[in-house]
Amino acid sequence: MIQLRDFSVRLGSRDVIERCTADVDRKVLLLGPNGSGKTSLLRALAGVLPYEGSARVEGVEVAKARNMNALATNLPEVFTLGVRLRDVLYLFGEIKDLNEELAVKMLRNVGIKDLSKRVYELSSGQGALFRTAVALATNPRTILLDEPFENVDAARRSVVVNWIEEYGESGLVVTHELDVATNFKELDAYMLFEGRLHGPINVGELLSSVVVEGSRNGALLEVEIGGKRFSFVKDQQGSKLGDLVVLDRIYSLL
Ligand SMILES: Nc1ncnc2c1ncn2[C@@H]1O[C@H](COP(=O)(O)OP(=O)(O)OP(=O)(O)O)[C@@H](O)[C@H]1O
């Protein structure tokens, strides 16, 4: 369970996340184009970036929390200890209550079998799979997954979809790929544009919606991008959001 109240993240002289308020009590997708602030939001919630306002995870203010076992993330910052894969599993066993047997099984399922390998010897896709598997094998309540499908091939992507369905009770799964979102049509999503959080909205409805300029009665969602308002509407002629494949292409519709 994540509760944000007037939550902002400032980097340098600018707010990359601006006064967001949301209650996330189930697993939701966090969609946004490159540079919209998704990773910054997750970093702040994982306690590795300062924030203003309030962010509670499982009722605990993140800034005051120490080693929250209820929270799991695949952010690389959390995986900097340990040279070999088995060192990381050992350390997560000590500090995060990792179910090592489960982690080994999940890693085998995606072809990561040699635990004497050094972490830096993993390919970028294998690295993403390793961090996601280890995070989810800690029996978390809240999950924060940043681009868990990045550089992962199609067969392994479906394994990761199953993992996300199975593990964790609530939390944020970040992607800028609308192709990935098609696997989660039953879930809700938040969209992040220019540091502002919009939603929640059902993923299936979002993907079949059309983006039009201005405010519209009955719109599923309205967003502000570059100072202009846009509406996501149903049952209208035009390019569907789901056809864009990656959300970054939304700028070609605006
Ligand atoms: N350490 C930093 N100092 C200053 N600005 C930063 C820093 N890290 C990120 N930013 C800026 O903050 C904004 C949000 O970055 P962030 O990485 O959170 O976006 P994102 O939505 O995760 O993007 P992507 O999909 O490309 O990973 C970007 O404009 C980025 O340039």
Ligand as a Chemical Component Dictionary entry (heavy atoms), coordinates in Angstrom:
data_LIG
# 
_chem_comp.id                   LIG 
_chem_comp.type                 NON-POLYMER 
_chem_comp.pdbx_formal_charge   0 
_chem_comp.three_letter_code    LIG 
# 
loop_
_chem_comp_atom.comp_id 
_chem_comp_atom.atom_id 
_chem_comp_atom.alt_atom_id 
_chem_comp_atom.type_symbol 
_chem_comp_atom.charge 
_chem_comp_atom.model_Cartn_x 
_chem_comp_atom.model_Cartn_y 
_chem_comp_atom.model_Cartn_z 
_chem_comp_atom.pdbx_ordinal 
LIG N1  N1  N 0 20.420 13.088 -10.867 1  
LIG C1  C1  C 0 19.706 13.906 -11.626 2  
LIG N2  N2  N 0 19.927 15.241 -11.607 3  
LIG C2  C2  C 0 19.176 16.101 -12.364 4  
LIG N3  N3  N 0 18.181 15.696 -13.176 5  
LIG C3  C3  C 0 17.921 14.386 -13.242 6  
LIG C4  C4  C 0 18.651 13.406 -12.478 7  
LIG N4  N4  N 0 18.138 12.163 -12.734 8  
LIG C5  C5  C 0 17.148 12.364 -13.631 9  
LIG N5  N5  N 0 17.004 13.674 -13.927 10 
LIG C6  C6  C 0 16.017 14.287 -14.846 11 
LIG O1  O1  O 0 14.734 14.072 -14.276 12 
LIG C7  C7  C 0 13.779 13.773 -15.284 13 
LIG C8  C8  C 0 13.085 12.462 -14.960 14 
LIG O2  O2  O 0 14.021 11.389 -15.077 15 
LIG P1  P1  P 0 13.594 9.890  -14.779 16 
LIG O3  O3  O 0 14.807 9.034  -14.956 17 
LIG O4  O4  O 0 12.890 9.842  -13.481 18 
LIG O5  O5  O 0 12.550 9.644  -15.959 19 
LIG P2  P2  P 0 11.908 8.287  -16.494 20 
LIG O6  O6  O 0 10.458 8.581  -16.699 21 
LIG O7  O7  O 0 12.259 7.150  -15.618 22 
LIG O8  O8  O 0 12.620 8.133  -17.905 23 
LIG P3  P3  P 0 13.039 6.809  -18.763 24 
LIG O9  O9  O 0 11.757 6.187  -19.284 25 
LIG O10 O10 O 0 13.856 7.412  -19.866 26 
LIG O11 O11 O 0 13.816 5.909  -17.857 27 
LIG C9  C9  C 0 14.555 13.777 -16.615 28 
LIG O12 O12 O 0 14.340 14.998 -17.239 29 
LIG C10 C10 C 0 15.983 13.600 -16.198 30 
LIG O13 O13 O 0 16.840 14.237 -17.113 31 
# 
loop_
_chem_comp_bond.comp_id 
_chem_comp_bond.atom_id_1 
_chem_comp_bond.atom_id_2 
_chem_comp_bond.value_order 
_chem_comp_bond.pdbx_ordinal 
LIG N1  C1  SING 1  
LIG C1  N2  SING 2  
LIG C1  C4  DOUB 3  
LIG N2  C2  DOUB 4  
LIG C2  N3  SING 5  
LIG N3  C3  DOUB 6  
LIG C3  C4  SING 7  
LIG C3  N5  SING 8  
LIG C4  N4  SING 9  
LIG N4  C5  DOUB 10 
LIG C5  N5  SING 11 
LIG N5  C6  SING 12 
LIG C6  O1  SING 13 
LIG C6  C10 SING 14 
LIG O1  C7  SING 15 
LIG C7  C8  SING 16 
LIG C7  C9  SING 17 
LIG C8  O2  SING 18 
LIG O2  P1  SING 19 
LIG P1  O3  DOUB 20 
LIG P1  O4  SING 21 
LIG P1  O5  SING 22 
LIG O5  P2  SING 23 
LIG P2  O6  DOUB 24 
LIG P2  O7  SING 25 
LIG P2  O8  SING 26 
LIG O8  P3  SING 27 
LIG P3  O9  DOUB 28 
LIG P3  O10 SING 29 
LIG P3  O11 SING 30 
LIG C9  O12 SING 31 
LIG C9  C10 SING 32 
LIG C10 O13 SING 33 
# 
